[in-house]
Amino acid sequence: MCSKLIIRDRCFDWGQRTYLMGVLNVTPDSFSDGGEFNTTTAALSQAQALVAAGVDIIDVGGQSTRPGAEQITLEAELNRVLPVLEVLRPKISVPISVDTTRAEVAKASILAGADIINDISGGTFDAQMLPTVASLGVPIVLMHIRGTPQTMQQMTDYQDVVQEIAEFLAQQIAIAIDLGVDPEKIVIDPGIGFAKNYEQNLEILRRLGELRSLNHPILVGVSRKSFIGRILNQPEPKARVWGTAAACCAAIFNGADILRVHDVKEMCDVSQVADTLFRDSV
């Protein structure tokens, strides 16, 4: 695995510490915070709060990917994302990623000042995504999924969930590199909660270290997710912060490099303590 990645004069030194990607959903229907930040004023205020809390990357998403979410039009996604980027970029110094599966949104977002593309489909929903990322020369997060957010929870039949995730990611890494994506700019994500049931989500966290063999930084997104709600018998996503903390700690212990989270201040403390405990270099 490459040891470092420089994004906007910031060094991501893999293995040295855990980095935090803060969620900024500019959607009306995300599972946890839909409608809270879907104006430019609210989005900027939240982005500034994330920076103050210690975030390393801000992840802007204009298309909800919660289970059952319907696909919005290209025009609608652009109209949600681009005005937010235009307001954020002059005032936010940390790297910004855009959570999208569309090549046109990726290209327009990078031109508007974003730095990273975070594709929940691993480059499979839009045949132009990987060539576009290659031409832009930017980092990409390749996530594992089956089906779409509308259908994924009916597609949880695996013989070996971690092995099949690894095989999918290895395939998409190879395709991306063949199309010209810089291998040092590829991050992988096992896609917890995306076409996985409760037991499979737990197994992925327990066996996360097996994905180290792919030799790319690992991003994990457990924040406020339903498997934590089931463990805690807690239906309210925002009340799952300490359950999220425990899951994040497990992810760090098992090799996560980046955590995608809502509660940045709390997870900053979690990662600082977990890094001190589990990383030899800290």
Contacts in CASP RR format, 6 or more apart in sequence:
PFRMAT RR
TARGET T0000
AUTHOR 0000-0000-0000
METHOD contacts of the structure
MODEL  1
MCSKLIIRDRCFDWGQRTYLMGVLNVTPDSFSDGGEFNTTTAALSQAQAL
VAAGVDIIDVGGQSTRPGAEQITLEAELNRVLPVLEVLRPKISVPISVDT
TRAEVAKASILAGADIINDISGGTFDAQMLPTVASLGVPIVLMHIRGTPQ
TMQQMTDYQDVVQEIAEFLAQQIAIAIDLGVDPEKIVIDPGIGFAKNYEQ
NLEILRRLGELRSLNHPILVGVSRKSFIGRILNQPEPKARVWGTAAACCA
AIFNGADILRVHDVKEMCDVSQVADTLFRDSV
1 14 0 8 1.000
1 212 0 8 1.000
1 215 0 8 1.000
1 216 0 8 1.000
1 217 0 8 1.000
2 14 0 8 1.000
2 183 0 8 1.000
2 184 0 8 1.000
3 13 0 8 1.000
3 14 0 8 1.000
4 11 0 8 1.000
4 12 0 8 1.000
4 13 0 8 1.000
4 14 0 8 1.000
5 11 0 8 1.000
5 12 0 8 1.000
5 14 0 8 1.000
5 139 0 8 1.000
5 184 0 8 1.000
5 185 0 8 1.000
5 217 0 8 1.000
6 12 0 8 1.000
7 57 0 8 1.000
7 95 0 8 1.000
7 115 0 8 1.000
7 116 0 8 1.000
7 139 0 8 1.000
8 93 0 8 1.000
8 94 0 8 1.000
8 95 0 8 1.000
8 115 0 8 1.000
10 56 0 8 1.000
10 94 0 8 1.000
10 95 0 8 1.000
12 19 0 8 1.000
12 56 0 8 1.000
12 217 0 8 1.000
12 257 0 8 1.000
14 217 0 8 1.000
14 257 0 8 1.000
15 257 0 8 1.000
15 279 0 8 1.000
15 281 0 8 1.000
16 279 0 8 1.000
16 281 0 8 1.000
16 282 0 8 1.000
17 271 0 8 1.000
17 275 0 8 1.000
17 279 0 8 1.000
17 282 0 8 1.000
18 252 0 8 1.000
18 256 0 8 1.000
18 257 0 8 1.000
18 258 0 8 1.000
18 259 0 8 1.000
18 271 0 8 1.000
18 274 0 8 1.000
18 275 0 8 1.000
19 56 0 8 1.000
19 57 0 8 1.000
19 257 0 8 1.000
19 258 0 8 1.000
19 259 0 8 1.000
20 54 0 8 1.000
20 55 0 8 1.000
20 56 0 8 1.000
20 57 0 8 1.000
20 258 0 8 1.000
20 259 0 8 1.000
20 261 0 8 1.000
20 264 0 8 1.000
20 267 0 8 1.000
20 268 0 8 1.000
20 271 0 8 1.000
21 55 0 8 1.000
21 56 0 8 1.000
21 57 0 8 1.000
21 58 0 8 1.000
21 59 0 8 1.000
21 97 0 8 1.000
21 118 0 8 1.000
21 219 0 8 1.000
21 258 0 8 1.000
21 259 0 8 1.000
21 260 0 8 1.000
21 261 0 8 1.000
22 50 0 8 1.000
22 55 0 8 1.000
22 57 0 8 1.000
22 58 0 8 1.000
22 59 0 8 1.000
22 260 0 8 1.000
22 261 0 8 1.000
22 262 0 8 1.000
22 264 0 8 1.000
23 32 0 8 1.000
23 33 0 8 1.000
23 59 0 8 1.000
23 223 0 8 1.000
23 260 0 8 1.000
23 261 0 8 1.000
23 262 0 8 1.000
24 37 0 8 1.000
24 43 0 8 1.000
24 46 0 8 1.000
24 47 0 8 1.000
24 50 0 8 1.000
24 58 0 8 1.000
24 59 0 8 1.000
24 60 0 8 1.000
24 61 0 8 1.000
24 84 0 8 1.000
25 32 0 8 1.000
25 33 0 8 1.000
25 34 0 8 1.000
25 35 0 8 1.000
25 36 0 8 1.000
25 37 0 8 1.000
25 38 0 8 1.000
25 61 0 8 1.000
25 62 0 8 1.000
25 64 0 8 1.000
26 37 0 8 1.000
26 38 0 8 1.000
26 43 0 8 1.000
26 60 0 8 1.000
26 61 0 8 1.000
26 62 0 8 1.000
26 80 0 8 1.000
26 81 0 8 1.000
26 84 0 8 1.000
27 34 0 8 1.000
27 35 0 8 1.000
27 38 0 8 1.000
27 61 0 8 1.000
27 62 0 8 1.000
27 63 0 8 1.000
27 64 0 8 1.000
27 80 0 8 1.000
28 34 0 8 1.000
28 35 0 8 1.000
28 38 0 8 1.000
29 35 0 8 1.000
29 64 0 8 1.000
29 66 0 8 1.000
29 69 0 8 1.000
30 64 0 8 1.000
30 66 0 8 1.000
31 64 0 8 1.000
31 66 0 8 1.000
31 67 0 8 1.000
31 224 0 8 1.000
31 237 0 8 1.000
32 223 0 8 1.000
32 224 0 8 1.000
32 237 0 8 1.000
32 238 0 8 1.000
32 262 0 8 1.000
33 238 0 8 1.000
33 262 0 8 1.000
34 64 0 8 1.000
36 42 0 8 1.000
36 46 0 8 1.000
37 43 0 8 1.000
37 46 0 8 1.000
38 80 0 8 1.000
40 83 0 8 1.000
40 84 0 8 1.000
40 87 0 8 1.000
43 60 0 8 1.000
43 84 0 8 1.000
43 87 0 8 1.000
43 88 0 8 1.000
44 84 0 8 1.000
44 87 0 8 1.000
44 88 0 8 1.000
44 91 0 8 1.000
47 58 0 8 1.000
47 88 0 8 1.000
47 91 0 8 1.000
47 92 0 8 1.000
48 91 0 8 1.000
48 92 0 8 1.000
50 58 0 8 1.000
50 264 0 8 1.000
51 58 0 8 1.000
51 92 0 8 1.000
51 93 0 8 1.000
51 94 0 8 1.000
53 264 0 8 1.000
53 265 0 8 1.000
53 268 0 8 1.000
54 264 0 8 1.000
54 265 0 8 1.000
54 268 0 8 1.000
55 94 0 8 1.000
55 264 0 8 1.000
56 94 0 8 1.000
56 95 0 8 1.000
56 258 0 8 1.000
57 94 0 8 1.000
57 95 0 8 1.000
57 96 0 8 1.000
57 97 0 8 1.000
57 116 0 8 1.000
57 258 0 8 1.000
58 88 0 8 1.000
58 92 0 8 1.000
58 94 0 8 1.000
58 95 0 8 1.000
58 96 0 8 1.000
58 97 0 8 1.000
59 96 0 8 1.000
59 97 0 8 1.000
59 98 0 8 1.000
59 99 0 8 1.000
59 118 0 8 1.000
59 260 0 8 1.000
60 81 0 8 1.000
60 84 0 8 1.000
60 85 0 8 1.000
60 88 0 8 1.000
60 96 0 8 1.000
60 97 0 8 1.000
60 98 0 8 1.000
60 99 0 8 1.000
60 109 0 8 1.000
60 114 0 8 1.000
61 80 0 8 1.000
61 81 0 8 1.000
61 98 0 8 1.000
61 99 0 8 1.000
61 100 0 8 1.000
62 72 0 8 1.000
62 77 0 8 1.000
62 80 0 8 1.000
62 81 0 8 1.000
62 99 0 8 1.000
62 100 0 8 1.000
63 69 0 8 1.000
63 71 0 8 1.000
63 72 0 8 1.000
63 77 0 8 1.000
63 80 0 8 1.000
63 99 0 8 1.000
63 100 0 8 1.000
63 101 0 8 1.000
64 149 0 8 1.000
65 99 0 8 1.000
65 120 0 8 1.000
65 149 0 8 1.000
65 194 0 8 1.000
66 149 0 8 1.000
67 149 0 8 1.000
67 152 0 8 1.000
67 153 0 8 1.000
67 193 0 8 1.000
68 149 0 8 1.000
68 150 0 8 1.000
68 153 0 8 1.000
69 149 0 8 1.000
69 150 0 8 1.000
70 150 0 8 1.000
71 148 0 8 1.000
71 149 0 8 1.000
71 150 0 8 1.000
74 102 0 8 1.000
74 104 0 8 1.000
74 105 0 8 1.000
77 100 0 8 1.000
77 102 0 8 1.000
77 105 0 8 1.000
78 104 0 8 1.000
78 105 0 8 1.000
78 108 0 8 1.000
81 98 0 8 1.000
81 100 0 8 1.000
81 105 0 8 1.000
81 108 0 8 1.000
81 109 0 8 1.000
82 108 0 8 1.000
82 109 0 8 1.000
82 112 0 8 1.000
85 96 0 8 1.000
85 98 0 8 1.000
85 109 0 8 1.000
85 112 0 8 1.000
85 113 0 8 1.000
85 114 0 8 1.000
86 112 0 8 1.000
88 96 0 8 1.000
89 96 0 8 1.000
89 112 0 8 1.000
89 113 0 8 1.000
89 114 0 8 1.000
95 115 0 8 1.000
95 116 0 8 1.000
96 113 0 8 1.000
96 114 0 8 1.000
96 115 0 8 1.000
96 116 0 8 1.000
97 114 0 8 1.000
97 115 0 8 1.000
97 116 0 8 1.000
97 117 0 8 1.000
97 118 0 8 1.000
97 141 0 8 1.000
98 105 0 8 1.000
98 106 0 8 1.000
98 109 0 8 1.000
98 110 0 8 1.000
98 114 0 8 1.000
98 116 0 8 1.000
98 117 0 8 1.000
98 118 0 8 1.000
99 118 0 8 1.000
99 120 0 8 1.000
100 106 0 8 1.000
100 109 0 8 1.000
100 117 0 8 1.000
100 118 0 8 1.000
100 119 0 8 1.000
101 119 0 8 1.000
101 120 0 8 1.000
101 121 0 8 1.000
101 123 0 8 1.000
101 125 0 8 1.000
101 126 0 8 1.000
101 129 0 8 1.000
102 125 0 8 1.000
102 126 0 8 1.000
102 129 0 8 1.000
103 126 0 8 1.000
103 128 0 8 1.000
103 129 0 8 1.000
103 131 0 8 1.000
103 132 0 8 1.000
104 128 0 8 1.000
106 117 0 8 1.000
106 119 0 8 1.000
106 129 0 8 1.000
106 132 0 8 1.000
106 133 0 8 1.000
106 136 0 8 1.000
107 132 0 8 1.000
107 136 0 8 1.000
109 117 0 8 1.000
110 117 0 8 1.000
110 136 0 8 1.000
110 138 0 8 1.000
115 138 0 8 1.000
115 139 0 8 1.000
116 138 0 8 1.000
116 139 0 8 1.000
116 140 0 8 1.000
116 141 0 8 1.000
117 129 0 8 1.000
117 133 0 8 1.000
117 138 0 8 1.000
117 139 0 8 1.000
117 140 0 8 1.000
117 141 0 8 1.000
118 140 0 8 1.000
118 141 0 8 1.000
118 143 0 8 1.000
119 125 0 8 1.000
119 129 0 8 1.000
119 140 0 8 1.000
119 141 0 8 1.000
119 142 0 8 1.000
119 143 0 8 1.000
120 143 0 8 1.000
120 145 0 8 1.000
120 191 0 8 1.000
120 194 0 8 1.000
121 129 0 8 1.000
121 143 0 8 1.000
121 145 0 8 1.000
122 129 0 8 1.000
122 142 0 8 1.000
122 143 0 8 1.000
122 144 0 8 1.000
122 145 0 8 1.000
122 172 0 8 1.000
123 129 0 8 1.000
123 130 0 8 1.000
123 140 0 8 1.000
123 142 0 8 1.000
123 172 0 8 1.000
123 176 0 8 1.000
124 145 0 8 1.000
124 172 0 8 1.000
125 148 0 8 1.000
130 140 0 8 1.000
130 175 0 8 1.000
130 176 0 8 1.000
130 179 0 8 1.000
130 180 0 8 1.000
130 181 0 8 1.000
131 179 0 8 1.000
131 180 0 8 1.000
133 140 0 8 1.000
133 176 0 8 1.000
133 181 0 8 1.000
134 176 0 8 1.000
134 179 0 8 1.000
134 180 0 8 1.000
134 181 0 8 1.000
134 182 0 8 1.000
137 181 0 8 1.000
137 182 0 8 1.000
137 185 0 8 1.000
138 185 0 8 1.000
139 185 0 8 1.000
139 186 0 8 1.000
139 187 0 8 1.000
140 176 0 8 1.000
140 181 0 8 1.000
140 185 0 8 1.000
140 186 0 8 1.000
140 187 0 8 1.000
141 187 0 8 1.000
141 188 0 8 1.000
141 189 0 8 1.000
141 219 0 8 1.000
142 169 0 8 1.000
142 172 0 8 1.000
142 173 0 8 1.000
142 176 0 8 1.000
142 186 0 8 1.000
142 187 0 8 1.000
142 188 0 8 1.000
142 189 0 8 1.000
143 188 0 8 1.000
143 189 0 8 1.000
143 190 0 8 1.000
143 191 0 8 1.000
143 194 0 8 1.000
143 219 0 8 1.000
144 165 0 8 1.000
144 168 0 8 1.000
144 169 0 8 1.000
144 189 0 8 1.000
144 190 0 8 1.000
144 191 0 8 1.000
144 194 0 8 1.000
144 195 0 8 1.000
145 152 0 8 1.000
145 191 0 8 1.000
145 194 0 8 1.000
145 195 0 8 1.000
146 152 0 8 1.000
146 155 0 8 1.000
146 156 0 8 1.000
146 194 0 8 1.000
146 195 0 8 1.000
147 155 0 8 1.000
147 195 0 8 1.000
149 194 0 8 1.000
152 194 0 8 1.000
152 195 0 8 1.000
153 195 0 8 1.000
153 197 0 8 1.000
155 195 0 8 1.000
156 195 0 8 1.000
156 196 0 8 1.000
156 197 0 8 1.000
156 200 0 8 1.000
158 164 0 8 1.000
158 200 0 8 1.000
161 196 0 8 1.000
161 200 0 8 1.000
161 203 0 8 1.000
161 204 0 8 1.000
162 190 0 8 1.000
162 203 0 8 1.000
162 204 0 8 1.000
162 207 0 8 1.000
162 210 0 8 1.000
162 211 0 8 1.000
163 210 0 8 1.000
165 190 0 8 1.000
165 191 0 8 1.000
165 204 0 8 1.000
165 211 0 8 1.000
166 210 0 8 1.000
166 211 0 8 1.000
166 213 0 8 1.000
166 214 0 8 1.000
169 188 0 8 1.000
169 190 0 8 1.000
169 211 0 8 1.000
169 214 0 8 1.000
170 214 0 8 1.000
173 183 0 8 1.000
173 186 0 8 1.000
173 188 0 8 1.000
173 214 0 8 1.000
173 216 0 8 1.000
176 186 0 8 1.000
177 183 0 8 1.000
177 186 0 8 1.000
183 216 0 8 1.000
186 216 0 8 1.000
187 216 0 8 1.000
187 217 0 8 1.000
187 218 0 8 1.000
187 219 0 8 1.000
187 257 0 8 1.000
187 258 0 8 1.000
188 211 0 8 1.000
188 214 0 8 1.000
188 216 0 8 1.000
188 217 0 8 1.000
188 218 0 8 1.000
188 219 0 8 1.000
189 218 0 8 1.000
189 219 0 8 1.000
189 220 0 8 1.000
189 221 0 8 1.000
189 260 0 8 1.000
190 204 0 8 1.000
190 208 0 8 1.000
190 211 0 8 1.000
190 218 0 8 1.000
190 220 0 8 1.000
191 204 0 8 1.000
191 221 0 8 1.000
192 201 0 8 1.000
192 204 0 8 1.000
192 205 0 8 1.000
192 220 0 8 1.000
192 221 0 8 1.000
192 222 0 8 1.000
192 225 0 8 1.000
192 227 0 8 1.000
193 201 0 8 1.000
193 225 0 8 1.000
193 226 0 8 1.000
193 227 0 8 1.000
196 204 0 8 1.000
198 226 0 8 1.000
198 227 0 8 1.000
198 230 0 8 1.000
201 222 0 8 1.000
201 225 0 8 1.000
201 227 0 8 1.000
202 227 0 8 1.000
205 220 0 8 1.000
205 222 0 8 1.000
205 247 0 8 1.000
205 250 0 8 1.000
205 251 0 8 1.000
205 254 0 8 1.000
206 250 0 8 1.000
206 254 0 8 1.000
207 254 0 8 1.000
208 218 0 8 1.000
208 220 0 8 1.000
208 251 0 8 1.000
208 254 0 8 1.000
208 255 0 8 1.000
208 256 0 8 1.000
209 218 0 8 1.000
209 254 0 8 1.000
209 255 0 8 1.000
211 218 0 8 1.000
212 218 0 8 1.000
212 255 0 8 1.000
217 257 0 8 1.000
217 258 0 8 1.000
218 255 0 8 1.000
218 256 0 8 1.000
218 257 0 8 1.000
218 258 0 8 1.000
219 256 0 8 1.000
219 257 0 8 1.000
219 258 0 8 1.000
219 259 0 8 1.000
219 260 0 8 1.000
220 248 0 8 1.000
220 251 0 8 1.000
220 256 0 8 1.000
220 258 0 8 1.000
220 259 0 8 1.000
220 260 0 8 1.000
221 251 0 8 1.000
221 259 0 8 1.000
221 260 0 8 1.000
221 261 0 8 1.000
222 228 0 8 1.000
222 244 0 8 1.000
222 247 0 8 1.000
222 248 0 8 1.000
222 251 0 8 1.000
222 259 0 8 1.000
223 244 0 8 1.000
223 248 0 8 1.000
223 259 0 8 1.000
223 260 0 8 1.000
223 261 0 8 1.000
223 262 0 8 1.000
223 263 0 8 1.000
223 267 0 8 1.000
224 237 0 8 1.000
224 238 0 8 1.000
224 240 0 8 1.000
224 241 0 8 1.000
224 244 0 8 1.000
224 262 0 8 1.000
224 263 0 8 1.000
225 237 0 8 1.000
225 240 0 8 1.000
225 244 0 8 1.000
228 234 0 8 1.000
228 240 0 8 1.000
228 243 0 8 1.000
228 244 0 8 1.000
228 247 0 8 1.000
229 235 0 8 1.000
229 237 0 8 1.000
229 240 0 8 1.000
229 243 0 8 1.000
231 243 0 8 1.000
232 240 0 8 1.000
232 243 0 8 1.000
234 240 0 8 1.000
238 262 0 8 1.000
241 263 0 8 1.000
241 266 0 8 1.000
242 266 0 8 1.000
244 261 0 8 1.000
244 262 0 8 1.000
244 263 0 8 1.000
244 266 0 8 1.000
244 267 0 8 1.000
245 266 0 8 1.000
245 267 0 8 1.000
245 270 0 8 1.000
248 256 0 8 1.000
248 259 0 8 1.000
248 261 0 8 1.000
248 267 0 8 1.000
248 270 0 8 1.000
248 271 0 8 1.000
248 274 0 8 1.000
249 270 0 8 1.000
249 274 0 8 1.000
251 259 0 8 1.000
252 259 0 8 1.000
252 270 0 8 1.000
252 271 0 8 1.000
252 274 0 8 1.000
252 275 0 8 1.000
252 278 0 8 1.000
253 274 0 8 1.000
253 277 0 8 1.000
253 278 0 8 1.000
259 267 0 8 1.000
259 271 0 8 1.000
261 267 0 8 1.000
275 282 0 8 1.000
276 282 0 8 1.000
END
